Amino acid sequence: MKPVGAVTGSRARGGPGKVKVTWTGTRSGRAARYSVTVGAQRRELPGNARSATFTGLTNGVKVTGSIVAVDSSGKKGPQAKGTVTPVGKPRPVRRLKMVFKAKGRAVVTWRPPASRAAAPVSRIEVRSGSKVVRLKPKAEKWIAKGQRKGRTYVVKVRAVGAAGASKWVKATAKRAVR
């Protein structure tokens, strides 16, 4: 019998409080089972398994993981190792406000989400009516044009990351008639 080889095609992807580990098989031999570890958690899976999901992890905290193929006699192949960081949805933006300026402009400002480590921000989205504008992740200002006197305007802003989007934060203001 050929000895079991190293695990091939291994990947780990962090999600909200979890990590999913996938692999494609072994380089040689036949695995009777796989021993998969992420942080302090360990799973023994059958030889036909190709993924394992580990939950209860802390967002923003890097964990080390490994996969080992084991043959029917109990001999282990080389270990595949790596690190991954579980990430959650970003927190909402803070201190959103809208101020009207001359020539029909409304300046919308906000502060970034309180914690970025646990949920990195990939973009900021601003919604005004049915229009959604995508901004760079560090943006803290957007200017709306064409705001008419005497009308009330609603603007919503949210942070978007790999694991999803925060809740929309809403600012409402009425442009004075002068």
Secondary structure, DSSP 4 states (H G I P E B T S, - for coil): -PPP--EES-EEEEETTEEEEE--EESSS--SEEEEEETTEEEEEETT--EEEEESPPTT--EEEEEEEE-TTS-B-PPEEEEE----PPPPPEEEEEEE-GGG-EEEEEE--S--SSS---EEEEEETTEEEEE-TT--EEEE--PPTT-EEEEEEEEEETTEE---EEEEEE----
